[in-house]
Amino acid sequence: MRYLPKSDSERRQMLEACGVASPEELFSHLPEAVRLKRPLDLAAGISEYEIVDYFRRRAAENANGYASFLGAGVYHHFRPVLVDSVVSRGEFLTSYTPYQAEISQGTLTAIFEFQTMICQLTGMDVANASMYDGSTAVPEAVFMAVRSTGKGRVLIASSVHPEYREVLCTYARHQGMPVEEFGYLPEAGTIDLEDLDRKMDDLTAAVVVQSPNFFGIVDRLQAAAEIAHRRGALLIVVFTEAVSLGLLEPPADADIVAGELQSFAISPSYGGPFAGIIATQEKLVRQMPGRLVGQTTDSRGNRAFCLTLSTREQHIRREKATSNICTNQALIALMATVFMTVYGKQGLRELAQQNLAKAHYLAGRLKPRFSGRFFNEFVVRVESKSPEEINQALLKKKIIGGLPLGRFYPELADSMLLCATEMSCRADMDTVAEVLR
Amino acid sequence: MITKVRPHLSQNEALLFERSSPGKKAYQLPDLDVPALDAAEALGAENVRAEIPGFPEVSEVEAIRHFTRLSTWNYAIDHGMYPLGSCTMKYNPRINELVARIEGLAWAHPYQPEALAQGSMEVMARLEAALAEITGMDAVTLQPAAGAHGELTGILLIRALLEKRGHPRKKILIPDSAHGTNPATAAIAGYAVQNIASSASGVLDVSALARLVDRDVAALMVTNPNTLGVFEENIMQAAEILHAKGAMLYMDGANMNALVGIARPGDFGVDVLHLNLHKTFSTPHGGGGPGAGPVAVKKAFEPFLPVPRLKRSGKKWAFDYRRPRSIGRVRAFYGNFGVLVRALAYILAHGGPGLRNATVDAVLNAVYIRKQLEPYFDLPYASPNMHEVVFSDERQAKLGVRTGDLAKRLIDYGFHPYTVSFPLIVRGALMIEPTETEGKLELDQFIEAMISIAKEVEADPQLVKNAPYGTRTSRVDEVTAARKPVLRWKPG
């Protein structure tokens, strides 16, 4: 087999050196009853050609050649070519978590740059080396708030990504942590501040708000922060569309920012792998979960980087750790790092501006349901037909339409969430507008 | 003598922020085909930022050189053996990278219509079936994003089943040889942790287990083979003890590379286990992720698995969201699909018989290392080992040289260190896992290096204590890093 580098004669030499007569003898200490007495019921191994062929055929069963207006937490943005050139380098691809700093400075330096750029983007003081994804970053951020406030209740906006809310509920349920939702304004699509204020109490550890929210709308973070802080709770700001940060004010009112970087050159890949982030203020750093890279020097006095503050982590603290997480998403975070480098200060802004212009062009030809200001996604009410029927009609024109919202918001069963990015072309947007009208 | 490496030049490179200068670009966007928009007008002036202070500005050439230079400062499997115990650093086949990037798979949106995602769903279904066959379990969820995430999912499943049977119970038992994630996970799932001391032969102490298991115990979390690389010979007995009291057997599949095709957890009494696709199934570690931590369960747990579940609906795959007993979602969407593609490609490449051959070679390599190094390093447990072997630094420590020093010296010989100071039950552990993808030449060079270091300790302990010498970065001051944390760059 091509992944096994030994010849039969080398194998024999090694068995002999071990004083073992046959490969079977290596397992002779296993109790008879635990041993598998038959071959695994899996087909024999196949060649590279056959593997490529198998996956090409699977890919052909998916959507191919469609324009898409889906967003809802996963966005179609162009991936600069440099990204795959860099992450395909074996030195990055095939290395382990950088515990051995002397021979891991490449990964460590890149993560330090990543942490810095996430701080610059979010306006926070510190960012960790990345989380599994945005959805799991939310409960981790909530647990941070619980640890630092000593309180145990959570209020989350219903305009936070529905699947993120579901993940939070899974995590919270078994901690006996009450999670309550507050609503959005039916006209504006922004959070209902009165509802939030009504539901706030002194036992609330965190208020969780997404901006741009699930409907694409830039939400009222400052007002949410005031309400949260007045009662001693922290404000957690969530984002799913990282490109928006190229234009939008950073969420400076947040105590913790939990977000998803998929937009930064990470393929949609049917939902993962992605990279989440947690960024926060200096005072909360020791409550942070996940890996952190810090700057130091080596014994010759040169600048060097290493994993640090590991006394928060499971391999040291075991059951007293801040989280059970033991990895970040280093390679995916590296994709985002290369993306941020390629676009840079001007490019990210220009990219965000293009997204804004495209989405507003499409919205201009339709009637957005909400009056709130939006970035590259918006909700439209579908009048004569159902959103599903509209999407069927669009599929005939090789277009995947927006996300029908009924499955997450029964009150919005007549609506869909549309997203346009720099990859959406005018002709397709015109078609969508025609079919929708 | 150092045979594997000799010094070569490496480039210095400043941080991106230090080599930026205003106006440099590495991008070009297409011209807008729609009217441009005033951001302040569309978003409200108060919502629009002035700039992103400090964000990089470099050219394309500088960008590629930057990351290429950084990359040369890393050691990687592609350079050579990476004998980290319990990490299973095996070769990452490049075909896996290619197939994960096929457009129809890589650009599939998780919300595209199911009729236009049948290929992705088929990949997931096939992987679920293969993992169920390999582990001897009845059902698999692919949703967890990493090993620790799989552990949490698994413990929540146990909690859910016990809750339905009347009471979630209070405690999880964990051997003292376990990975740190195990107790951390139990705590997050709302359980108290009780440690069990290992027996004198380094395995689970069944009589201690029998004493500890009562109606408050939800489960035992065990790694098999354990972190000494030793198969838990009494595992079936342990399962019986637990099951008799209504408790569950959870297996951490970190060391599954020792068992594939040889023994199946489902056949030896395991109720729930997680796998690490980035270990056993060859998906790249990428400097610390992404991974994937599927969870395999026995039938009784199936109704509790995270939503959605794949189901066959006529000739098509569909997602089933109506599962009232599910523990809920543990992650948005369906898991780290791109990692799943790579793992399936690995399974297809090996096939059933091939996977077993890989296991045999993995164990042979570890036994071979043990045999060759036994005369030079203390072996705290004499039990037969499987895919990894754990020595202690007892002999070297007498001369003031600890496992961490030996590990750093190994770097000068051109190898990544083994796992240092773990498992905790061995004082000064050297935990070595070669995996099946090392050939005899590389193994012999590793053995030669270890023996040479053992001799250096005898002749000149200080030489080893100050290592490494050949790296561009010498020993790093981790104490100052933690005492005065500098976690981001700031303009000087």
Chai-1 contact restraints between the chains, C-beta under 6 A:
chainA,res_idxA,chainB,res_idxB,connection_type,confidence,min_distance_angstrom,max_distance_angstrom,comment,restraint_id
A,M1,B,G354,contact,1.0,0.0,6.0,A-B,restraint_1
A,Y3,B,Y91,contact,1.0,0.0,6.0,A-B,restraint_2
A,Y3,B,T437,contact,1.0,0.0,6.0,A-B,restraint_3
A,L4,B,D361,contact,1.0,0.0,6.0,A-B,restraint_4
A,L4,B,E436,contact,1.0,0.0,6.0,A-B,restraint_5
A,P5,B,G439,contact,1.0,0.0,6.0,A-B,restraint_6
A,K6,B,G439,contact,1.0,0.0,6.0,A-B,restraint_7
A,K6,B,K440,contact,1.0,0.0,6.0,A-B,restraint_8
A,E10,B,K440,contact,1.0,0.0,6.0,A-B,restraint_9
A,M14,B,L364,contact,1.0,0.0,6.0,A-B,restraint_10
A,M14,B,Y368,contact,1.0,0.0,6.0,A-B,restraint_11
A,C18,B,V367,contact,1.0,0.0,6.0,A-B,restraint_12
A,C18,B,Y368,contact,1.0,0.0,6.0,A-B,restraint_13
A,C18,B,K371,contact,1.0,0.0,6.0,A-B,restraint_14
A,P23,B,V360,contact,1.0,0.0,6.0,A-B,restraint_15
A,L26,B,V363,contact,1.0,0.0,6.0,A-B,restraint_16
A,F27,B,I262,contact,1.0,0.0,6.0,A-B,restraint_17
A,H29,B,P384,contact,1.0,0.0,6.0,A-B,restraint_18
A,L30,B,F231,contact,1.0,0.0,6.0,A-B,restraint_19
A,P31,B,E233,contact,1.0,0.0,6.0,A-B,restraint_20
A,V34,B,A263,contact,1.0,0.0,6.0,A-B,restraint_21
A,V34,B,F268,contact,1.0,0.0,6.0,A-B,restraint_22
A,R35,B,A263,contact,1.0,0.0,6.0,A-B,restraint_23
A,L36,B,A263,contact,1.0,0.0,6.0,A-B,restraint_24
A,L36,B,R264,contact,1.0,0.0,6.0,A-B,restraint_25
A,P39,B,G352,contact,1.0,0.0,6.0,A-B,restraint_26
A,P39,B,P353,contact,1.0,0.0,6.0,A-B,restraint_27
A,L40,B,E133,contact,1.0,0.0,6.0,A-B,restraint_28
A,L40,B,G261,contact,1.0,0.0,6.0,A-B,restraint_29
A,L40,B,G352,contact,1.0,0.0,6.0,A-B,restraint_30
A,D41,B,E133,contact,1.0,0.0,6.0,A-B,restraint_31
A,L42,B,A130,contact,1.0,0.0,6.0,A-B,restraint_32
A,L42,B,G351,contact,1.0,0.0,6.0,A-B,restraint_33
A,L42,B,G352,contact,1.0,0.0,6.0,A-B,restraint_34
A,A43,B,G351,contact,1.0,0.0,6.0,A-B,restraint_35
A,A44,B,G351,contact,1.0,0.0,6.0,A-B,restraint_36
A,G45,B,A349,contact,1.0,0.0,6.0,A-B,restraint_37
A,G45,B,H350,contact,1.0,0.0,6.0,A-B,restraint_38
A,G45,B,G351,contact,1.0,0.0,6.0,A-B,restraint_39
A,G45,B,G354,contact,1.0,0.0,6.0,A-B,restraint_40
A,I46,B,L348,contact,1.0,0.0,6.0,A-B,restraint_41
A,E48,B,I95,contact,1.0,0.0,6.0,A-B,restraint_42
A,I51,B,I95,contact,1.0,0.0,6.0,A-B,restraint_43
A,I51,B,A345,contact,1.0,0.0,6.0,A-B,restraint_44
A,I51,B,L348,contact,1.0,0.0,6.0,A-B,restraint_45
A,F55,B,V99,contact,1.0,0.0,6.0,A-B,restraint_46
A,F55,B,I102,contact,1.0,0.0,6.0,A-B,restraint_47
A,R58,B,G119,contact,1.0,0.0,6.0,A-B,restraint_48
A,R58,B,E122,contact,1.0,0.0,6.0,A-B,restraint_49
A,R58,B,V123,contact,1.0,0.0,6.0,A-B,restraint_50
A,A59,B,I102,contact,1.0,0.0,6.0,A-B,restraint_51
A,A59,B,G104,contact,1.0,0.0,6.0,A-B,restraint_52
A,A59,B,L105,contact,1.0,0.0,6.0,A-B,restraint_53
A,A59,B,G119,contact,1.0,0.0,6.0,A-B,restraint_54
A,E61,B,Q118,contact,1.0,0.0,6.0,A-B,restraint_55
A,E61,B,G119,contact,1.0,0.0,6.0,A-B,restraint_56
A,N62,B,G104,contact,1.0,0.0,6.0,A-B,restraint_57
A,N62,B,A108,contact,1.0,0.0,6.0,A-B,restraint_58
A,N62,B,A117,contact,1.0,0.0,6.0,A-B,restraint_59
A,N62,B,G119,contact,1.0,0.0,6.0,A-B,restraint_60
A,N62,B,S120,contact,1.0,0.0,6.0,A-B,restraint_61
A,A63,B,Q112,contact,1.0,0.0,6.0,A-B,restraint_62
A,A63,B,L116,contact,1.0,0.0,6.0,A-B,restraint_63
A,N64,B,G104,contact,1.0,0.0,6.0,A-B,restraint_64
A,S68,B,H109,contact,1.0,0.0,6.0,A-B,restraint_65
A,L70,B,H109,contact,1.0,0.0,6.0,A-B,restraint_66
A,L70,B,Y111,contact,1.0,0.0,6.0,A-B,restraint_67
A,A72,B,Y111,contact,1.0,0.0,6.0,A-B,restraint_68
A,V74,B,H109,contact,1.0,0.0,6.0,A-B,restraint_69
A,V74,B,P110,contact,1.0,0.0,6.0,A-B,restraint_70
A,L82,B,A63,contact,1.0,0.0,6.0,A-B,restraint_71
A,L82,B,I64,contact,1.0,0.0,6.0,A-B,restraint_72
A,V86,B,F67,contact,1.0,0.0,6.0,A-B,restraint_73
A,R89,B,S71,contact,1.0,0.0,6.0,A-B,restraint_74
A,G90,B,A76,contact,1.0,0.0,6.0,A-B,restraint_75
A,G90,B,D78,contact,1.0,0.0,6.0,A-B,restraint_76
A,E91,B,S71,contact,1.0,0.0,6.0,A-B,restraint_77
A,E91,B,N74,contact,1.0,0.0,6.0,A-B,restraint_78
A,E91,B,A76,contact,1.0,0.0,6.0,A-B,restraint_79
A,F92,B,S71,contact,1.0,0.0,6.0,A-B,restraint_80
A,F92,B,G287,contact,1.0,0.0,6.0,A-B,restraint_81
A,L93,B,P284,contact,1.0,0.0,6.0,A-B,restraint_82
A,L93,B,G286,contact,1.0,0.0,6.0,A-B,restraint_83
A,T94,B,A76,contact,1.0,0.0,6.0,A-B,restraint_84
A,T94,B,I77,contact,1.0,0.0,6.0,A-B,restraint_85
A,T94,B,D78,contact,1.0,0.0,6.0,A-B,restraint_86
A,T94,B,N92,contact,1.0,0.0,6.0,A-B,restraint_87
A,T94,B,P284,contact,1.0,0.0,6.0,A-B,restraint_88
A,S95,B,N74,contact,1.0,0.0,6.0,A-B,restraint_89
A,S95,B,A76,contact,1.0,0.0,6.0,A-B,restraint_90
A,S95,B,G287,contact,1.0,0.0,6.0,A-B,restraint_91
A,Y96,B,H285,contact,1.0,0.0,6.0,A-B,restraint_92
A,T97,B,G288,contact,1.0,0.0,6.0,A-B,restraint_93
A,Q100,B,P417,contact,1.0,0.0,6.0,A-B,restraint_94
A,A101,B,V476,contact,1.0,0.0,6.0,A-B,restraint_95
A,E102,B,I411,contact,1.0,0.0,6.0,A-B,restraint_96
A,E102,B,P468,contact,1.0,0.0,6.0,A-B,restraint_97
A,E102,B,T471,contact,1.0,0.0,6.0,A-B,restraint_98
A,E102,B,T473,contact,1.0,0.0,6.0,A-B,restraint_99
A,I103,B,Y75,contact,1.0,0.0,6.0,A-B,restraint_100
A,I103,B,I411,contact,1.0,0.0,6.0,A-B,restraint_101
A,S104,B,N74,contact,1.0,0.0,6.0,A-B,restraint_102
A,Q105,B,W73,contact,1.0,0.0,6.0,A-B,restraint_103
A,Q105,B,T473,contact,1.0,0.0,6.0,A-B,restraint_104
A,G106,B,L70,contact,1.0,0.0,6.0,A-B,restraint_105
A,G106,B,S71,contact,1.0,0.0,6.0,A-B,restraint_106
A,G106,B,W73,contact,1.0,0.0,6.0,A-B,restraint_107
A,G106,B,N74,contact,1.0,0.0,6.0,A-B,restraint_108
A,T107,B,N74,contact,1.0,0.0,6.0,A-B,restraint_109
A,T107,B,G287,contact,1.0,0.0,6.0,A-B,restraint_110
A,T109,B,L70,contact,1.0,0.0,6.0,A-B,restraint_111
A,A110,B,L70,contact,1.0,0.0,6.0,A-B,restraint_112
A,E113,B,L16,contact,1.0,0.0,6.0,A-B,restraint_113
A,Q115,B,L487,contact,1.0,0.0,6.0,A-B,restraint_114
A,Q115,B,R488,contact,1.0,0.0,6.0,A-B,restraint_115
A,T116,B,R488,contact,1.0,0.0,6.0,A-B,restraint_116
A,T116,B,W489,contact,1.0,0.0,6.0,A-B,restraint_117
A,C119,B,R488,contact,1.0,0.0,6.0,A-B,restraint_118
A,Q120,B,I52,contact,1.0,0.0,6.0,A-B,restraint_119
A,Q120,B,G54,contact,1.0,0.0,6.0,A-B,restraint_120
A,Q120,B,F55,contact,1.0,0.0,6.0,A-B,restraint_121
A,V126,B,L487,contact,1.0,0.0,6.0,A-B,restraint_122
A,Y132,B,A145,contact,1.0,0.0,6.0,A-B,restraint_123
A,S135,B,R331,contact,1.0,0.0,6.0,A-B,restraint_124
A,S135,B,A332,contact,1.0,0.0,6.0,A-B,restraint_125
A,T136,B,R331,contact,1.0,0.0,6.0,A-B,restraint_126
A,E163,B,A332,contact,1.0,0.0,6.0,A-B,restraint_127
A,E166,B,G328,contact,1.0,0.0,6.0,A-B,restraint_128
A,E166,B,R329,contact,1.0,0.0,6.0,A-B,restraint_129
A,V167,B,R329,contact,1.0,0.0,6.0,A-B,restraint_130
A,C169,B,G328,contact,1.0,0.0,6.0,A-B,restraint_131
A,T170,B,I327,contact,1.0,0.0,6.0,A-B,restraint_132
A,T170,B,G328,contact,1.0,0.0,6.0,A-B,restraint_133
A,T170,B,R329,contact,1.0,0.0,6.0,A-B,restraint_134
A,T170,B,V330,contact,1.0,0.0,6.0,A-B,restraint_135
A,H174,B,R159,contact,1.0,0.0,6.0,A-B,restraint_136
A,H174,B,A189,contact,1.0,0.0,6.0,A-B,restraint_137
A,H174,B,G190,contact,1.0,0.0,6.0,A-B,restraint_138
A,Q175,B,G190,contact,1.0,0.0,6.0,A-B,restraint_139
A,V218,B,N47,contact,1.0,0.0,6.0,A-B,restraint_140
A,L247,B,A39,contact,1.0,0.0,6.0,A-B,restraint_141
A,L247,B,V48,contact,1.0,0.0,6.0,A-B,restraint_142
A,L248,B,N47,contact,1.0,0.0,6.0,A-B,restraint_143
A,E249,B,N47,contact,1.0,0.0,6.0,A-B,restraint_144
A,E249,B,R49,contact,1.0,0.0,6.0,A-B,restraint_145
A,S267,B,A106,contact,1.0,0.0,6.0,A-B,restraint_146
A,P268,B,W107,contact,1.0,0.0,6.0,A-B,restraint_147
A,P268,B,H109,contact,1.0,0.0,6.0,A-B,restraint_148
A,S269,B,A106,contact,1.0,0.0,6.0,A-B,restraint_149
A,S269,B,F337,contact,1.0,0.0,6.0,A-B,restraint_150
A,S269,B,G338,contact,1.0,0.0,6.0,A-B,restraint_151
A,Y270,B,A108,contact,1.0,0.0,6.0,A-B,restraint_152
A,Y270,B,P110,contact,1.0,0.0,6.0,A-B,restraint_153
A,Y270,B,S120,contact,1.0,0.0,6.0,A-B,restraint_154
A,Y270,B,F337,contact,1.0,0.0,6.0,A-B,restraint_155
A,G271,B,P110,contact,1.0,0.0,6.0,A-B,restraint_156
A,G271,B,F333,contact,1.0,0.0,6.0,A-B,restraint_157
A,G271,B,Y334,contact,1.0,0.0,6.0,A-B,restraint_158
A,G271,B,F337,contact,1.0,0.0,6.0,A-B,restraint_159
A,G272,B,N336,contact,1.0,0.0,6.0,A-B,restraint_160
A,G272,B,F337,contact,1.0,0.0,6.0,A-B,restraint_161
A,P273,B,P290,contact,1.0,0.0,6.0,A-B,restraint_162
A,P273,B,N336,contact,1.0,0.0,6.0,A-B,restraint_163
A,P273,B,G338,contact,1.0,0.0,6.0,A-B,restraint_164
A,P273,B,V339,contact,1.0,0.0,6.0,A-B,restraint_165
A,L292,B,L487,contact,1.0,0.0,6.0,A-B,restraint_166
A,G294,B,A481,contact,1.0,0.0,6.0,A-B,restraint_167
A,G294,B,P485,contact,1.0,0.0,6.0,A-B,restraint_168
A,G294,B,V486,contact,1.0,0.0,6.0,A-B,restraint_169
A,G294,B,L487,contact,1.0,0.0,6.0,A-B,restraint_170
A,Q295,B,V486,contact,1.0,0.0,6.0,A-B,restraint_171
A,T296,B,D477,contact,1.0,0.0,6.0,A-B,restraint_172
A,T296,B,T480,contact,1.0,0.0,6.0,A-B,restraint_173
A,T296,B,A481,contact,1.0,0.0,6.0,A-B,restraint_174
A,T297,B,D477,contact,1.0,0.0,6.0,A-B,restraint_175
A,D298,B,T473,contact,1.0,0.0,6.0,A-B,restraint_176
A,D298,B,S474,contact,1.0,0.0,6.0,A-B,restraint_177
A,D298,B,V476,contact,1.0,0.0,6.0,A-B,restraint_178
A,S299,B,S474,contact,1.0,0.0,6.0,A-B,restraint_179
A,S299,B,R475,contact,1.0,0.0,6.0,A-B,restraint_180
A,R300,B,S474,contact,1.0,0.0,6.0,A-B,restraint_181
A,A304,B,T473,contact,1.0,0.0,6.0,A-B,restraint_182
A,A304,B,V476,contact,1.0,0.0,6.0,A-B,restraint_183
A,C306,B,V476,contact,1.0,0.0,6.0,A-B,restraint_184
A,C306,B,E478,contact,1.0,0.0,6.0,A-B,restraint_185
A,C306,B,A481,contact,1.0,0.0,6.0,A-B,restraint_186
A,T308,B,A481,contact,1.0,0.0,6.0,A-B,restraint_187
A,T308,B,A482,contact,1.0,0.0,6.0,A-B,restraint_188
A,L309,B,A482,contact,1.0,0.0,6.0,A-B,restraint_189
A,Q314,B,G180,contact,1.0,0.0,6.0,A-B,restraint_190
A,Q314,B,T181,contact,1.0,0.0,6.0,A-B,restraint_191
A,Q314,B,A184,contact,1.0,0.0,6.0,A-B,restraint_192
A,H315,B,G180,contact,1.0,0.0,6.0,A-B,restraint_193
A,R318,B,G180,contact,1.0,0.0,6.0,A-B,restraint_194
A,R318,B,P183,contact,1.0,0.0,6.0,A-B,restraint_195
A,E319,B,P183,contact,1.0,0.0,6.0,A-B,restraint_196
A,E319,B,A184,contact,1.0,0.0,6.0,A-B,restraint_197
A,E319,B,A187,contact,1.0,0.0,6.0,A-B,restraint_198
A,E319,B,V193,contact,1.0,0.0,6.0,A-B,restraint_199
A,A321,B,A184,contact,1.0,0.0,6.0,A-B,restraint_200
A,N324,B,A148,contact,1.0,0.0,6.0,A-B,restraint_201
A,N324,B,T181,contact,1.0,0.0,6.0,A-B,restraint_202
A,N324,B,A184,contact,1.0,0.0,6.0,A-B,restraint_203
A,N324,B,T185,contact,1.0,0.0,6.0,A-B,restraint_204
A,N324,B,I188,contact,1.0,0.0,6.0,A-B,restraint_205
A,I325,B,A148,contact,1.0,0.0,6.0,A-B,restraint_206
A,C326,B,A148,contact,1.0,0.0,6.0,A-B,restraint_207
A,C326,B,T181,contact,1.0,0.0,6.0,A-B,restraint_208
A,T327,B,A146,contact,1.0,0.0,6.0,A-B,restraint_209
A,T327,B,G288,contact,1.0,0.0,6.0,A-B,restraint_210
A,T327,B,G289,contact,1.0,0.0,6.0,A-B,restraint_211
A,N328,B,G288,contact,1.0,0.0,6.0,A-B,restraint_212
A,N328,B,G289,contact,1.0,0.0,6.0,A-B,restraint_213
A,Q329,B,G289,contact,1.0,0.0,6.0,A-B,restraint_214
A,Q329,B,P290,contact,1.0,0.0,6.0,A-B,restraint_215
A,A330,B,G286,contact,1.0,0.0,6.0,A-B,restraint_216
A,A330,B,G287,contact,1.0,0.0,6.0,A-B,restraint_217
A,A330,B,G288,contact,1.0,0.0,6.0,A-B,restraint_218
A,A330,B,G289,contact,1.0,0.0,6.0,A-B,restraint_219
A,L331,B,G286,contact,1.0,0.0,6.0,A-B,restraint_220
A,I332,B,P290,contact,1.0,0.0,6.0,A-B,restraint_221
A,T341,B,L16,contact,1.0,0.0,6.0,A-B,restraint_222
A,T341,B,P56,contact,1.0,0.0,6.0,A-B,restraint_223
A,T341,B,A63,contact,1.0,0.0,6.0,A-B,restraint_224
A,V342,B,A26,contact,1.0,0.0,6.0,A-B,restraint_225
A,V342,B,Y27,contact,1.0,0.0,6.0,A-B,restraint_226
A,V342,B,A63,contact,1.0,0.0,6.0,A-B,restraint_227
A,Y343,B,Y27,contact,1.0,0.0,6.0,A-B,restraint_228
A,G344,B,P56,contact,1.0,0.0,6.0,A-B,restraint_229
A,G344,B,E57,contact,1.0,0.0,6.0,A-B,restraint_230
A,K345,B,I52,contact,1.0,0.0,6.0,A-B,restraint_231
A,K345,B,F55,contact,1.0,0.0,6.0,A-B,restraint_232
A,K345,B,E57,contact,1.0,0.0,6.0,A-B,restraint_233
A,G347,B,Y27,contact,1.0,0.0,6.0,A-B,restraint_234
A,E350,B,L29,contact,1.0,0.0,6.0,A-B,restraint_235
A,Q354,B,L32,contact,1.0,0.0,6.0,A-B,restraint_236
A,L356,B,L37,contact,1.0,0.0,6.0,A-B,restraint_237
A,L356,B,A42,contact,1.0,0.0,6.0,A-B,restraint_238
A,A357,B,L32,contact,1.0,0.0,6.0,A-B,restraint_239
A,A357,B,V34,contact,1.0,0.0,6.0,A-B,restraint_240
A,A357,B,A36,contact,1.0,0.0,6.0,A-B,restraint_241
A,A357,B,L37,contact,1.0,0.0,6.0,A-B,restraint_242
A,K358,B,V34,contact,1.0,0.0,6.0,A-B,restraint_243
A,H360,B,L37,contact,1.0,0.0,6.0,A-B,restraint_244
A,H360,B,A42,contact,1.0,0.0,6.0,A-B,restraint_245
A,Y361,B,V34,contact,1.0,0.0,6.0,A-B,restraint_246
A,R373,B,L43,contact,1.0,0.0,6.0,A-B,restraint_247
A,R373,B,G44,contact,1.0,0.0,6.0,A-B,restraint_248
A,I400,B,Q112,contact,1.0,0.0,6.0,A-B,restraint_249
A,L403,B,Y111,contact,1.0,0.0,6.0,A-B,restraint_250
A,R426,B,D33,contact,1.0,0.0,6.0,A-B,restraint_251
A,R426,B,V34,contact,1.0,0.0,6.0,A-B,restraint_252
